Amino acid sequence: MPSDESFLISLPAQMKKVKEILGGFWKIYVFVWFTILLLALYPLYLAFLLTEKHFNKGFLLLRFHTGLLMYLSGIFISVKNRHHIKKGQAYVITPNHSSYLDIIILYQTFTQYFVFMGKKSLATVPVFNIFFKKMNIPVDRRNSRDGKRSMDRCGKELDKGHSVVMFPEGTISNKVPTLLRFKNGAFKLAIEKQIPIIPITFLTNYKRLEMGGLFAGKAGPGVAKAIIHKPIPTVGMTEKDISALSEQVFQTINNELLAYAKGEKK
């Protein structure tokens, strides 16, 4: 028979596993709703995403789609400092990447049209790949030629006055919310185009949907908290400033993550 002490020691682990199992069922629920909504709206996506002149309508449909999905999933967004975003201004938007929900929540964070760069594997997913056929930008980071093509496309979008979202970590860390070191692409692009950078801190996205298996990691409804930081101008910067700009954005996001974690422990 296990002692009372061993039972008490194992209780937290048991509770964690129960939460992970419940989270797994929630993941299935969210995926089912995402699929239902995508299939229901697919004819409209086909109409809006075939030609560039209708991309803005496709963007508005994405905002409706993701907003409804979040409501049905019990995820509510809290965004600080939306006033930093100026209408008609293009930005290079650089959020931390902590969850697959980051992309969905971006469409509720920004009301102005933007495109985002995502890994090329997303463009191979049936039905879902419609978002990468023309509007958003797939990239194979292992292929330098493809990477250059994607960066050129990002530059053209900025020239059109469209903001571009790039996750400077490149992928989701296995130790979220701890940041991975930033890659230089977003900062090089912003300096080349003399476009301001907007850092974004997602504080709780990984708690809503953490990396892991179906019945592993944190998952469940709640508040998704985002902070929009003050834009960092790049006018007058050169390639020599890329590292310093990258470090400034890293520290801006990391300081918010550390402050939030410290506040939770109190």
N, C-alpha and C positions, 0 to 999 in steps of 0.2 A: 504494500500500500504506500502511495506517495505521502510524504510528510506534508503538514500544513505549510511549512516554509517553502518546499519545492513547488507547491501549488500556487502560492502567492508570486513566486518568481516567474512562473510560466503564464500567469494570468495576463500580463501586458502583451505577451506574444500572441496569446489566444485572441485577445481583443483586436490586435492589429490584423490578424488573419481574417477575422470576421468582417472587419471594415474593408479589407481588400476584396473579399468575396462579394460583399454588397456593392462595392465600387465596380466590380466586373459586370454585374448585372446592369448597373447604371450605364456603363460603356456600351453595352449591347443596345440598351434603350436609345441612347443618343445616336448610335450608328444607324439604327432602324429609322429613326425620324429624319436623319440627314439624307438617307437614301430615298425615303418616301418623298420628301420635299424636292430633292434634286430631280427625281423622275417626273414629278408633277410639273415642275417649272422648266424642264428640259426643252420643250418646244419654244418657249420664250428665249431661253439662252441661245438656242440655235439661230433664232431670228436676229438677236441683238449682237452676237459675237462673230458673225460671219464677215461683217464689214466695219472698218474703223469708225465710220460716222455714227454708228449705233453703240459704240463701246460704252459711252456714258450711261446709256439706258441699261446695258448689261451690268455696269457697276452699281447702279441704283437697285437693280434686281438682286444683286449679291448682298447689298446692305439689308434689303427686306428679308431675304432667305436666311442670312446669318442671325439677324435680329429675332426672327420667329423661332429658329432653332434654339437659340439661347434661352428664350422665354419658355419653350417647351421642356428644356433641359434643367430649368431652375437656376440658370446662371445669370447673374445681374452685374452689370458693369459700373464701375466707379472710376471716372476719369478726372484727373486734376489738371488744370492749366490749359484748357482748350483755347483760351484767349491768345496763346502763343502762336497759333496757326493763323496766318494772314491770307485772306481770300485772294486767289489769283497768283499766289507765290508758289513756285515749285521748290521742293525740298528733297534732300536725300535723307530718308527716315531710317534710323538705325536702332531698332529695339533689341533687347536681350532675347534670346531664344530658349525658352524653358519648357515649352509644351506644344503639342500639335494644335492646341486651341489658339495659339498666338495669331495665326493667320485669320481665323474666324473673328477673333476679337478686334483685330486691326480694322475690320470693316465697320465696327461700331465705334471705334476711337476717332477715325477720320471721316469727315463728311465730304471732303473734296476728292475728286477722282485721283487714283494712284494706280500704279502697276507694281508688282513685286517680283523679285528674282527668287526662284525656287529650284530645288534640285531636279535634275532631268527625269528622274524616275517617276515624278508626279505626272509627267506628260505621257506616261505609258499606261496609266490607270484608265480602264474603259469608262466611258461616260464622263468621269471627272476630268479627263484630259481636255475637254472642250475649253477650259479656262486657260490652257497653255498653247492652244493652237495658234492664237493670234494676239490676245490681249496681254497676258502675263509672259514672263521671260524665263524659260527653262535654262539651266546651265549644268554642264558636266565639269565639275571642278578638277577632275583628273586629266582633262584634255585642255591643254593651253590654247589651242586654236578655237575650241568651242567657248572657252572662257572669254577670249578676246571678242568673239562675235557677240556674246551676251552683254559684255560691257559696252560695246559700240551701240547696241540696241538701247541700253539704259541711257546712254548719252543722247540719243535721238529723242527719247521720251522727254528728257529734261529740256531739250531744245524746243519741244512742242509746248512746254509749260506744264508738263505732268510730273508730279512727284513720283519718286521711286523708293520702294522699301527694300532694304538689304539687311539681312541679319549678319552683323560683323563677325559673330562667332562661327558662322558657316554651318553649324549643326547644333543639335541639342546636347548639352553636357550630360554625362552620366552622374554628375554630382550636383544637379541643380539644387538650390539657386546659385551655386558657385559658378562664376563666369569662366568660360574658356578665353584664352588670349585672342584678341581681335585680329582678323585678316585686314589687309590694307585696301582692298578693292573699293569699298564705299568711300573712303576718305580720299583716295586718289581721284575717283570720279568727281567728288564734290569740288575738289581743288581745281581740276581741269576745267570744269564748267563754271567755277566761281559761284556755286550754289550753296546756300546755307544747309548745315546739318541739323537735324532735330533728333536728339537722343530720346528714347522712350524706355521707361522702366516698367516692366510687367512684374508686379510684386507677388501675385498669388496664382498665376495661371497654372503653375506646376501642381498646386494643391487641387485644382479642379480636374486636371488630367495629367498625371505624371507618367514619364516613360516607364515601360515595363511590360510584362505580359498581360493577358486578359484579366487575370485575377491576382495581379501584383501591382504595387505602387498606390499612391494616393489617387482617388477619383471620387467625384461627387459634386452635387450642386453647391452654390454659394456665390460669393462676390468675387469678381475678377477686377483687381485694382490696377490701374494704369496711371503713370505720371508722365505728362508731356513736358519735357524740359525746354528751357529757353533756347531758341535757335542759335547756332554758332556760325557767324559769318565767315566766309572763306575768301572774300575779296582781298586780293593782294598776296594771298598765300601761294607758295610754289611747292614743288615736289619735296623740297627740303623740310617742309612743315608736316608731311604726312604722318610721321611717327608721333610728333607732338600732338597733332589733332586726334589721332587714334587714342593716345593715352588720356587726353582730356575727356573724350566721350566715355572711355572705359571707367575712369574714376567717377564721372558724373553718375553713371548707372550703378556702379558698384557701391558707392557711398549710400545711395538710397536703399539698396538691398541690405547692406549691413545695418543701417539705422532701423529698418523695418524689423529685421531679425532681433536686434537688441530690444526693441519695444515689445516684441512678443514674449521675451523672456522675463520681463518685469512683472 
